[in-house]
Amino acid sequence: MLLRFASDLRRLRDKAGRPTYRELSRRANYSTAALSAATAGRKLPSLAVTLAFVRACDGDVEEWRERWTGIAAEDAPNPAPGDIPYVGLASFQTSDADRFFGRETLTATLVDLVGRRRFTGVFGASGSGKSSLLRAGLAARSDDPVVIITPGRDPVEECAVALSGLTGESPVAVKADLAASPENLHLWIRKAMDERDLLLVVDQFEEAFTQCAAADREWLIRALTFAANADSSRVRVVIGVRADFYGHCGRHPELPPALHGGQVLVGPMSADELRLAITGPAAGAGATVETALVVRLVADVTGRASALPLVSHALVETWRRRRGMTLSLAGYEQAGGVEHAIARTAEEFFGALSPEGRRDARSVLLRLIALGDGTEDTRRRVRRHELEVDQDLLDRLARVRLITLDDDSVELTHEALIQAWPRLRDWIAHDRDVLRRHRELTDATDTWEAHGRDPDGLYRGARLGQARGLSDRLSSRERDFLDASAAAENSRHAVERRRTRRLKQYVALLVALAVVLAGTAAYAVVAENSADLQRNSALSLRAADAALRLLPDRPDDAVRLALTAYRVSPTAEALNAVRVAWAARNAVELTLRPPWRRMSLAPEGDIAVSTEPEARSFTVWEVRDGTARRRADVLAEGRVDMISGDGGVFLLESDRGPTTVWSIADPDEPRLVATLRQVIVQTMSRTGSVLAGVGERHEPQRFDHPENVLSGTGVASMWRWGDDGVVTEVRLPGERVESVALRGDARIVATVRLGPDYFQRYVELWHVGLTGRVTPAGPLLIEEGQVRVVFSPDGEALALVNETTKTVDVLDVADPSAPRHVARLDDLPLSASTVGFAAGNRALVIHGRPELVQVWDIATPGAPRQVASIEGHPATVDYLLYRPDERELTISDRDGELLRFDLDDRRLLGELCEWSGMDEDRVDWGRYFPGVPRQRLCP
């Protein structure tokens, strides 16, 4: 297969006219040696080299990608799990010291500090390797006995079990004695240790803040600090804490003095340390790592403190795809690399499950999450009895290293899975509130059973009502707790009903006659009022529609009719008609003659550009306070396509010629800076100096180069233009890209590309360096349906607009490596929509379909709120500006009119009543409101 693959590559070169390898090197941007080796047949070339060779020879890229993947899969052995020298997502254990590389200096520092102190804290980001350092580094080098525990939900029990193994006492007796006083931990350690010290390592100390009750947390902190600081101490305590819980430690008065001068910070590995961590385990197993793979891995993760589990998992998957005893760059790429290896493993596992298995797997994984409160979400250790699923499913999850199984507990293998697997992250974001209620119910169930099913521990009232909505995800224990709560609630209600029934019987006879007599009269009144309300509501809706139809020709009559409809019945439709009619009647017309066909305002500043009807010239305007002042007229063919955020650059698009780039930094003297021939531009940076689009790769030297053709083949590129018209192109990774969006500073770019099933979309964030080097900036986001992305003006938020599911998801991407879900908007009118951020990321303005604009407040995470929905306005929206503090929405249409919509209902109605044209007698009452008595429109 390999020899035939190489032979076919040579034939492909022959079909291309046998270009020299020097010429191929120029086309493919790879060395002649790499391209020549690809056709030699001695080893399978990397996927990147193969595809570059195929493109240089005008071959079918997708066909060769499939061929390469098939050969790589056949060439990869399937070794037994015990042969793998890397630990994947799991932490290194004490027994793994012989393959723990890269932390030698930090281990020596920690060993020296622990030797001099009784209490030490090890801090670091999730995924920085704290647990591995404590176990395979510190504990493995200790000459004293070592006990390693994690707090879990019951730190007293964890300590009791550990000490019983040292003393031979019953864990039950040890736990009872420890629970009596935290100082007893010191006494038990002294009993177990005669003349030697015990090294007590408390790993994942953050569980004391995420899983422990307050009383248990205080017990653990006091017990550890007292045991370490006692005059006759026989213990050296080392706690491993996630860095974002550093502030939590400071809230407990015992910890700051204990940690003073005794802290070790675990940061990212240096490049040399990473190389050793990559090559050391392989060498111990008699394998080698390709230099290209080492260079790629170091480049991918250097400086990232939380990337070690991702590296280790990627190496595990690369080991599974090794050729002989060599770990190759090709195997690494096939595994998905650092960014996608975990997601690919998890997705492959999840996709192979039955529908019932997927449901159970989701239930298991969500139970293993401890939701953060001001911190990142963490993993949660649970007892097996809490997971009522087949043992086979747990075993399969463990085999792919997504979870870790102990004798009686289960937990995620590493917290990196939470951020690296988009599906799990989406589950958590979607079910966050439900998960919090479920955790509370689980804790309440445990407490209820621990106290002998005490009825006082049962749910009642609102808590019981909320918990009933969790019925589809409960275990049998939790269901028993809810059933007992419901039974107790029903019993209480029955007692209350019997008590009140007797009182009702006594008064029933006294009021019966009065009720009968009054009821007859009341029924007639209510029936009449109900009929009037229904009639008025129907007439109000009809009049509101009529008012909107009057707008083009009789705007004053439209305003009066809309206000009358609102006074007759204050429906939402009538209020919308009032708001639209008043805004249209008071529209500010910026238009000068001849009328504009297209006008665009800069999102920032006061610059606008318009084109005349025949699109043979454009005008630059300065717009202030609703008035426009002409700054310059230029003869140039085309219509305004887009304008930069700062109003300094715009694109002029022509049906009969090239698209041109114009600088209007000086509005009085517009300047042509570049010409684009057959280029499809989708987005530009805030200053307009960087453009991006999707099309075919052709290595253009200038925008007007005849070979610069973008035909929509799904390759995304960025272009930087200079004053001399010379263009620098940066090609973005990935094939089948549908759309691209630039952050304002052009340092982060988002691409949306088709997934393998043509329904999924992969949203990827990329960092573009000053030298043009493109590297992953964040995790892979997987969406289903037609998706595009929109950056906020400051680049700290990203909207995922899904026109298939009619939803918009808003992410906080201030840190692109860890996107955080902020809001989800459902059931939106997203037909050829325009979605934009407003008010400093506090709001979204959605132009969902013609004549409909919605404003959503997203300032409160997880609780989006619709501020306004304006429908029926006459403008063809070209520009939107929302000011939440003024409660005002301004729309500009392409004909140069500005419409101001007042979103303060009381102020709006007050303005109408102060209007001199509010003549109530001019409303045709008999036509629009037959049978309704006249009433005053203004108080």
Secondary structure, DSSP 8 states (H G I E B T S, - for coil): -HHHHHHHHHHHHHHTT---HHHHHHHHTS-HHHHHHHTT-SS---HHHHHHHHHHTT--HHHHHHHHHHHHHHH-----GGG--S-TTS---GGGGGG--S-HHHHHHHHHHHHH-SEEEEEE-TTSSHHHIIIIIIGGG-SS-EEEE---S-HHHHHHHHHHHHH---HHHHHHHHHH-TTHHHHHHHHH-SSS-EEEEE-STTHHHHTS-HHHHHHHHHHHHHHHHSTT--EEEEEEEEGGGHHHHHTSTTHHHHHTT-EEEE----HHHHHHHHHHHHHHTT-EE-HHHHHHHHHHHTT-TT-HHHHHHHHHHHHHT-BTTEE-HHHHHHHTHHHHHHHHHHHHHHHTS-HHHHHHHHHHHHHTEE--SSS--EE--EEGGG--S-HHHHHHHHHTTSEEE-SSEEEES-THHHHH-HHHHHHHHHHHHHHHHHHHHHHHHHHHHHTTS-GGGS--HHHHHHHGGGGGG--HHHHHHHHHHHHHHHHHHHHHHHHHHHHHHHHHHHHHHHHHHHHHHHHHHHHHHHHHHHHHHHHHHHHHHHHHHHTTT-HHHHHHHHHHHHHH---HHHHHHHHHHHHHHT-EE---SS--SEEEE-SSSSEEEEE-TTSSEEEEEEEETTEEEEEEEEE--SEEEEE-TTSSEEEEE-SSS-EEEEE-SSTTS-EEEEEESS--EEEE-TTSSEEEEEE-----SBTT-TT-----SSEEEEEEE-TTSBEEEEE-S-SSEEEEEE-TTSSEEEEEEE-TTSSEEEEEEEEE-TTS-EEE-S--EEEESSEEEEE-TTSSEEEEEETTTTEEEEEE-SSTTS-EEEEEE-S---SS-EEEEETTTTEEEEEEETTEEEEEE--STT--EEEEEEE--S--EEEEEEETTTTEEEEEETTSEEEEEE--HHHHHHHHHH-TT--GGGS-HHHHSTT-----S--
